[in-house]
Amino acid sequence: MSRQQTSSQDPIRCIFDRLFKRFGPQHWWPGQTRFEVMVGAILTQNTNWANVEKAINNLKAHGLLEPRALYKLDKDRLAMLIRPAGYYNIKAGRLRALLEWLFTRYKGDLDALANVPTESLRQQLLSISGIGPETADSILLYALDRPKFVVDAYTARIMARHGLIEPPFDYDQLQDLFHRHLPADLGLYNEYHALLVRLGKQYCRPSPRCQGCPLEDIPHVIEPQGSVDQ
Ligand code: SF4
């Protein structure tokens, strides 16, 4: 399948069209700045967005949602402020590691990332402790406008149930499915991932609610799925 093929006959594109028609735009990512999106990508690991928002609001209320201010902050105090997001000591360590990378390599200047090729940037992010492919690609796509499709457990479940990928598979194989079937379009990648999360939460749950689902009439099987790591 050509990378440029976007016909509605293409199953990956067809799923997008149906989801967008049903759910409409999801308005992701709910962050006001690139840095806020990067911080949110770490805070959202293993928790829901409502908890992340509380942690983000704490940082905002203290004027800390800015690279240099957060870099100067003591790790224990950071952990206390992001406590609502859960795993706060671990996440404080991960945020510190992200900031250490940003300041050591780029003097804390997000604009300096603009000239770094996407794959190099991805490898650098993946080398930071606690940043796996889902978090790295969320940062690349939603904070840095790089066309990397973000996949997650919802994506894995939906694609496997519709026979579009054969278990066992890993993160890269699942991501490659989207990269092969879709043009490298930031807006499309942004919206599609958000729509799959919506579908996974509302219908394609561990016990699927196929009745009324926008993909109900697309052949599917409820079988064991592959999994992907954050
Ligand atoms: S709920 Fe059923 S129809 Fe909907 S995506 Fe999941 S398996 Fe497909």
Residues whose N, C-alpha, C, O or C-beta is under 5 A from the ligand:
A	BS01	SF4	I158 R161 Y203 C204 P208 R209 C210 C213 L215 E216 H220
